[in-house]
């Protein structure tokens, strides 16, 4: 019985950590932000299931923003 309880708790913790990881990927993609810098970043487009490059202004926007295509794919693509 204790083993089953431990197994259920571990499964719940794993599922919640995966959900948090993917929540970022569900945010709107390619949010420029409010500033005017010209930083090349990557964002996950959940509708098309691809990482796309965009120009980030340097402040604001959301957390669906990655420094590389590899980081975007590792975070959002299975």
C-alpha distance (Angstrom), angle and dihedral (degrees) to the residues before:
residue distance angle dihedral
X1 . . .
X2 3.81 . .
X3 3.80 89.8 .
X4 3.80 91.0 54.6
X5 3.80 91.3 49.2
X6 3.81 91.5 50.4
X7 3.79 90.4 48.1
X8 3.82 91.9 51.4
X9 3.82 91.9 48.4
X10 3.81 91.9 49.7
X11 3.81 91.1 48.4
X12 3.81 90.8 50.4
X13 3.80 92.4 49.3
X14 3.80 91.5 48.9
X15 3.80 92.3 48.5
X16 3.80 92.7 48.6
X17 3.80 92.9 49.9
X18 3.81 90.6 50.3
X19 3.80 90.9 48.6
X20 3.81 91.5 52.5
X21 3.78 90.7 49.7
X22 3.80 92.1 51.8
X23 3.82 95.7 43.3
X24 3.81 88.5 77.1
X25 3.78 90.0 54.4
X26 3.82 91.8 55.3
X27 3.81 92.9 58.0
X28 3.83 118.0 102.8
X29 3.79 109.9 -78.1
X30 3.81 130.9 -125.7
X31 3.81 97.9 21.0
X32 3.83 105.4 176.1
X33 3.79 96.3 -161.4
X34 3.80 127.8 -145.5
X35 3.80 103.1 -71.9
X36 3.80 128.8 78.7
X37 3.80 105.2 -125.6
X38 3.80 117.8 127.2
X39 3.80 104.8 -131.4
X40 3.79 119.7 159.6
X41 3.79 109.4 -133.2
X42 3.80 138.8 161.1
X43 3.79 127.8 -123.4
X44 3.80 132.6 -173.9
X45 3.81 115.4 -117.0
X46 3.82 101.8 -155.2
X47 3.82 94.2 -171.4
X48 3.81 92.2 59.0
X49 3.83 96.4 27.4
X50 3.81 94.5 -129.1
X51 3.77 138.3 113.2
X52 3.80 111.8 -119.0
X53 3.78 131.2 -166.6
X54 3.79 119.6 -123.1
X55 3.80 140.3 164.1
X56 3.81 113.7 -100.8
X57 3.80 119.3 -156.1
X58 3.81 95.0 -144.5
X59 3.82 103.1 -108.3
X60 3.79 138.0 49.4
X61 3.78 120.2 11.2
X62 3.80 116.1 106.8
X63 3.80 139.5 -79.0
X64 3.82 94.3 -88.4
X65 3.79 87.9 98.4
X66 3.80 127.6 107.7
X67 3.80 133.8 -178.1
X68 3.80 94.0 -133.7
X69 3.77 141.5 23.0
X70 3.80 88.7 -120.2
X71 3.81 92.2 55.9
X72 3.82 91.0 47.8
X73 3.79 92.9 49.9
X74 3.81 93.5 44.8
X75 3.80 90.7 52.2
X76 3.79 101.6 40.2
X77 3.78 110.8 21.6
X78 3.79 123.9 73.7
